[in-house]
Amino acid sequence: MVAIALADMHDCCGQKETELKRFKGIAGNQNAKGNLIDIDLKGFWTWRNMYEEEREPYVTQAGNMNSTYIKGVIEEEKNIIK
């Protein structure tokens, strides 16, 4: 999930804050170059070697994005019920 959040942080630049952000998955618009497993491994080891203080902004941003997503899902659910 961390790798997804990190990728999304870069991908959502220029997007309005009120827009709901969803994971695009492999079939989505991916700009990654190279083997996805190698990219995942590089991201894993980069994250693993970071100090907790270095991780904090990413964890906070991932939490914010998750909260926004959950709020959007709740709103969609309310609209379905209506």
C-alpha positions, 0 to 999 in steps of 0.5 A, a space after each residue: 500500500 505504501 508504494 501505491 500511495 507514493 506513486 499516487 502522490 506524484 500522479 495527483 499533481 495538478 489534480 483538484 483537491 476535491 477530486 476523488 483519487 482511486 488506484 488505477 491498477 496495472 491496466 490504468 495509465 502507467 508511466 513506469 519504465 522497466 520491470 514492475 517487480 524490479 520497481 517494487 523491489 527498489 521501492 521496498 528497499 528504499 522504504 525499508 532503509 528510511 528512518 522513521 522521521 523520513 517516512 512520516 510525511 509519506 505516511 501522513 499523505 497516505 493517511 490523508 489520501 485514504 481519508 479522502 477516498 473513504 469520504 468519497 466512498 461514503 458519499 457514493 453510498 449515500 447517493 446509491 441509497 437515494 
